[in-house]
Amino acid sequence: MDISGASSSSVSSTLEIKSLQLAKSQQKIEGQATLELLEAAASPKTSSSNPSIGSNINTFV
């Protein structure tokens, strides 16, 4: 039983191609989101004008 003369293999191929296109698009979106996250996390390190601040650790036992 053909529907509009389309064979099941051509419909299957078309659906497979569309699925692969959607997967590729999703990977691009996730890759872009990952790059944005990495750029946001790479904040410049600030240093104090006084290098001795933070060099001592108080430990009380």
DAKA-V37430 format. One record per residue. N is the residue number from 1. RES is the residue in one small letter. SS is DSSP state (H for helix, E for strand, L for the rest). PSI is psi in whole degrees, -180 to 180 (999 if undefined). D_LAST is the distance of its C-alpha to the last C-alpha in whole Angstrom. Layout:
{{N & RES & SS & PSI & D_LAST} {N & RES & SS & PSI & D_LAST}}
This chain:
{{1 & m & L & 100 & 84} {2 & d & L & 141 & 84} {3 & i & E & 114 & 82} {4 & s & L & 30 & 84} {5 & g & L & 4 & 85} {6 & a & E & 132 & 81} {7 & s & L & 155 & 80} {8 & s & H & -29 & 77} {9 & s & H & -36 & 76} {10 & s & H & -36 & 76} {11 & v & H & -42 & 74} {12 & s & H & -43 & 72} {13 & s & H & -41 & 71} {14 & t & H & -43 & 71} {15 & l & H & -36 & 68} {16 & e & H & -43 & 66} {17 & i & H & -45 & 67} {18 & k & H & -40 & 66} {19 & s & H & -43 & 63} {20 & l & H & -38 & 62} {21 & q & H & -41 & 62} {22 & l & H & -40 & 60} {23 & a & H & -42 & 57} {24 & k & H & -43 & 58} {25 & s & H & -42 & 57} {26 & q & H & -39 & 54} {27 & q & H & -39 & 53} {28 & k & H & -43 & 53} {29 & i & H & -45 & 52} {30 & e & H & -38 & 49} {31 & g & H & -42 & 49} {32 & q & H & -41 & 49} {33 & a & H & -38 & 46} {34 & t & H & -44 & 44} {35 & l & H & -41 & 45} {36 & e & H & -39 & 44} {37 & l & H & -43 & 41} {38 & l & H & -40 & 40} {39 & e & H & -38 & 41} {40 & a & H & -33 & 39} {41 & a & H & -22 & 36} {42 & a & L & 66 & 37} {43 & s & L & 148 & 36} {44 & p & L & 142 & 36} {45 & k & L & 128 & 32} {46 & t & L & 139 & 32} {47 & s & L & 148 & 30} {48 & s & L & 152 & 29} {49 & s & L & -19 & 31} {50 & n & L & 107 & 28} {51 & p & L & -16 & 26} {52 & s & L & -15 & 23} {53 & i & L & 127 & 22} {54 & g & L & -1 & 20} {55 & s & L & -15 & 19} {56 & n & L & 138 & 16} {57 & i & L & 120 & 13} {58 & n & L & 122 & 10} {59 & t & L & 122 & 6} {60 & f & L & 122 & 4} {61 & v & L & 999 & 0}}
